[in-house]
Amino acid sequence: MAEMLRATDTTVESPELTGSSESLGLAGPELSERSFGRAQNQMRPVTLTRDVMKNAQGSCMAEFGDTRVLCSATIEESVPKWHLSSRAGWVTAEYAMLPASTNRRTAREYRGRKGRSMEIERLIGRSLRTVVDLHALGEITVTVDCDVIQADGGTRTASVTGAWVALHDALLAWVEKGKLARLPLKDQVAAISMGKVGGQLLLDLDYAEDRHAQVDMNLIGTSDGGIIEIQGTGEQTPFTCVELAEFMSMGQQGIAQLLELQNKVTNFRE
């Protein structure tokens, strides 16, 4: 179990969650048919596995239930030309889905990036830069590639959560090589999805739930309770301020659990 892992372990699995919808004041009975037998405010089983790629400075396989995202961080000792005058480093991200990651084959993006992919990779990059001291990086660029191996909902939130682990390990490797004086990470960052399905508020939607969601929402936050981004859309119906508050409470609890998993595998807060 996660509580028994040592600092040298490279894989962390989430413990069984026991929260109930009543504890969050959510309306309606608990769902009985959610994947993995979950309650409304329970995440899928989450696993973070480090060091899964030989050539990357940092890597992590993030698994949220049946969603699997391979996150790899590589460092180049240069920065984009437009960033030269800042005398600071840069962190960016790229996101892609493998053809067989979905039920129907997803075509490779040979003829230009899809709008969805560009939106998600910008989201990942923004989230990571928020918790990095770019001036302490020096003039290097860290690129975090998030490749979806298998998609079953929540690929962007799994990408953000795994990308932070890969980034942490890449920067730590640079510190150990003497190329950075200290670890230039200010905080952790993790993300979780939420939604309203059948009139009920749910945490960590899988694909079957997401495709029927009346409201779709993503929350990205830090370990000090800070919020980096809230994405909320009424897909079929609007949502109320009361529901937004319930979403936030549920989402922050989920993020707190993800941050704890990150810390157990990296010992960042030790």
C-alpha positions in Angstrom: 0.0 0.0 0.0 1.1 3.6 -0.5 1.6 4.2 3.2 4.4 1.6 3.3 6.4 2.8 0.3 10.0 3.9 0.9 11.7 6.9 -0.6 13.5 4.6 -3.1 10.3 3.2 -4.5 9.4 4.3 -8.0 5.7 3.4 -8.0 2.9 4.7 -5.9 -0.7 3.5 -5.9 -3.5 5.4 -4.3 -5.0 3.7 -1.2 -8.7 2.7 -1.2 -10.8 5.8 -0.8 -13.7 5.7 1.6 -15.4 9.1 1.2 -19.2 9.3 0.8 -21.3 11.8 -1.1 -23.2 12.8 2.0 -20.0 14.1 3.6 -19.9 16.7 0.8 -23.5 17.6 1.0 -24.2 16.4 -2.5 -27.8 15.9 -3.6 -29.1 12.5 -4.6 -28.1 8.9 -3.8 -24.6 7.5 -4.5 -24.2 5.9 -7.9 -24.1 2.1 -7.8 -22.6 1.6 -11.3 -19.5 3.8 -11.4 -16.3 2.1 -12.5 -14.4 0.4 -9.7 -17.5 0.6 -7.5 -16.8 4.2 -6.6 -18.9 6.7 -4.7 -19.7 10.1 -6.2 -16.6 11.8 -4.7 -14.1 9.0 -5.2 -11.3 8.9 -7.7 -10.4 5.9 -9.8 -7.3 3.9 -8.6 -4.3 6.1 -9.3 -0.7 4.9 -9.9 2.3 7.0 -10.5 5.4 5.1 -11.8 8.7 6.9 -12.2 11.8 6.1 -14.3 9.9 4.4 -17.1 12.1 5.8 -19.9 15.8 5.3 -20.3 16.7 8.4 -22.3 14.5 11.1 -20.6 15.9 13.1 -17.7 12.6 12.4 -15.9 9.6 10.2 -16.7 6.4 9.0 -15.2 3.5 6.8 -16.2 0.3 8.2 -14.8 -2.6 5.8 -14.5 -6.1 7.0 -13.5 -8.1 3.8 -13.8 -7.9 2.7 -17.4 -6.4 6.0 -18.6 -2.6 5.8 -19.0 -0.4 8.7 -19.9 3.4 8.5 -20.4 5.0 11.7 -19.3 8.7 12.3 -20.2 10.8 15.4 -19.5 13.9 16.3 -21.5 16.3 19.2 -21.0 18.0 21.3 -23.7 20.7 23.8 -22.8 19.1 26.6 -24.8 15.9 28.7 -24.8 13.6 29.9 -27.5 14.9 32.9 -29.3 12.0 35.1 -28.2 12.9 34.3 -24.6 16.6 35.1 -24.7 16.3 38.6 -23.3 14.6 37.3 -20.1 17.7 35.5 -18.9 15.4 32.8 -17.6 14.6 29.3 -18.5 11.5 27.9 -20.0 9.1 25.0 -19.4 6.8 23.8 -22.2 4.7 20.7 -22.9 3.4 18.7 -25.8 0.4 16.4 -25.8 -0.6 13.6 -28.2 -2.8 10.5 -28.3 -1.5 7.3 -29.7 -3.7 5.9 -32.6 -4.9 2.9 -30.6 -5.5 4.8 -27.3 -9.2 5.2 -28.2 -11.9 2.8 -29.2 -11.7 4.0 -32.8 -8.2 4.7 -34.2 -7.1 8.3 -33.7 -5.3 9.6 -36.7 -1.8 10.9 -36.2 -1.5 14.7 -36.5 0.7 14.8 -39.5 -1.0 17.7 -41.1 -0.9 20.1 -38.2 -1.9 20.1 -34.6 -5.5 19.7 -33.7 -7.1 22.5 -31.7 -7.8 20.2 -28.7 -4.2 19.0 -28.5 -2.9 22.5 -28.6 -5.3 23.6 -25.9 -4.3 20.7 -23.6 -0.5 21.1 -24.1 -0.8 24.8 -23.4 -2.8 24.0 -20.2 0.0 21.6 -19.1 2.7 24.1 -19.8 1.0 26.9 -18.0 0.3 24.7 -15.0 4.0 23.6 -14.7 5.4 27.1 -15.2 3.3 28.4 -12.4 5.3 26.3 -9.9 8.8 26.7 -11.4 11.3 29.5 -10.6 12.2 30.2 -14.2 15.1 32.5 -13.3 16.6 29.8 -11.2 16.6 27.4 -14.1 19.1 29.4 -16.1 19.0 29.3 -19.9 17.6 25.8 -20.3 14.3 24.5 -21.8 12.4 21.6 -20.2 10.0 20.0 -22.6 7.4 17.6 -21.0 5.9 15.2 -23.6 2.5 13.7 -22.5 1.6 10.8 -24.7 -1.7 9.1 -24.1 -1.3 5.3 -24.2 -4.9 4.5 -23.3 -7.8 7.0 -23.0 -10.7 6.5 -20.7 -11.5 10.0 -19.6 -9.4 12.6 -17.8 -6.4 12.5 -20.0 -5.5 16.2 -19.5 -5.7 15.9 -15.7 -3.6 12.7 -15.7 -1.1 14.5 -17.9 -0.7 17.5 -15.5 -0.4 15.2 -12.5 2.2 12.9 -14.2 4.0 15.8 -15.9 4.9 17.3 -12.6 6.6 14.1 -11.4 8.6 13.9 -14.7 9.6 17.6 -14.4 10.6 17.1 -10.8 12.9 14.2 -11.6 14.4 15.9 -14.6 15.3 19.0 -12.6 16.6 16.8 -9.7 18.8 15.0 -12.2 20.2 18.4 -13.3 20.9 19.3 -9.6 22.7 16.0 -9.0 24.9 16.7 -12.1 25.9 20.1 -10.6 24.1 22.0 -13.4 21.6 23.6 -11.1 22.4 25.0 -7.6 19.1 24.0 -6.2 15.8 22.4 -7.2 13.8 25.3 -8.8 10.4 24.0 -8.0 8.2 26.2 -5.8 5.3 23.8 -5.3 3.5 20.8 -6.6 0.7 20.8 -9.1 -2.0 18.2 -9.8 -5.3 18.2 -11.6 -8.7 16.4 -11.4 -11.8 16.3 -13.5 -15.4 16.7 -12.3 -18.8 16.6 -13.9 -22.5 16.5 -13.5 -24.0 13.4 -14.8 -27.7 12.4 -14.4 -28.1 15.3 -12.1 -25.3 14.1 -9.7 -21.9 15.7 -9.1 -19.1 13.3 -9.8 -15.3 13.3 -9.2 -12.8 11.9 -11.8 -15.0 11.0 -14.7 -14.3 8.1 -17.0 -15.2 8.2 -20.7 -18.6 6.7 -20.3 -19.5 9.4 -17.7 -17.8 12.2 -19.6 -19.7 11.7 -22.8 -23.0 12.1 -21.0 -21.9 14.9 -18.7 -24.3 17.8 -18.4 -21.5 19.9 -16.8 -17.8 19.3 -17.5 -15.2 20.8 -15.2 -11.4 20.5 -14.5 -9.5 21.9 -11.5 -5.8 22.4 -11.2 -4.3 23.3 -7.9 -1.2 23.3 -5.7 -0.3 21.9 -2.3 -0.9 25.2 -0.5 -4.5 25.3 -1.6 -3.8 27.6 -4.5 -5.8 27.3 -7.7 -4.0 27.5 -11.0 -7.0 27.0 -13.3 -10.7 26.2 -13.3 -12.3 25.0 -16.5 -16.1 24.7 -16.3 -18.6 24.3 -19.1 -22.3 23.7 -19.1 -22.5 21.1 -21.8 -26.3 20.5 -21.6 -27.4 22.6 -18.7 -26.0 25.5 -16.7 -24.7 25.0 -13.2 -25.4 27.1 -10.1 -23.0 28.9 -7.7 -24.0 26.3 -5.1 -23.0 23.5 -7.4 -19.7 25.3 -8.2 -18.9 25.5 -4.5 -19.6 21.7 -4.2 -17.5 21.0 -7.3 -14.6 23.0 -5.7 -14.8 21.2 -2.4 -14.9 17.8 -4.0 -12.1 18.8 -6.5 -9.8 20.1 -3.8 -10.1 16.9 -1.8 -9.2 14.9 -4.9 -6.2 17.2 -5.6 -5.0 16.8 -2.0 -4.9 13.1 -2.5 -3.0 13.3 -5.8 -0.5 15.7 -4.2 0.1 13.2 -1.4 0.7 10.5 -4.0 3.2 12.7 -5.8 5.0 13.5 -2.6 5.2 9.8 -1.6 6.9 8.9 -4.8 9.3 12.0 -5.0 9.7 13.0 -1.3 9.4 16.6 -2.5 8.2 17.9 0.9 10.6 16.0 3.0 
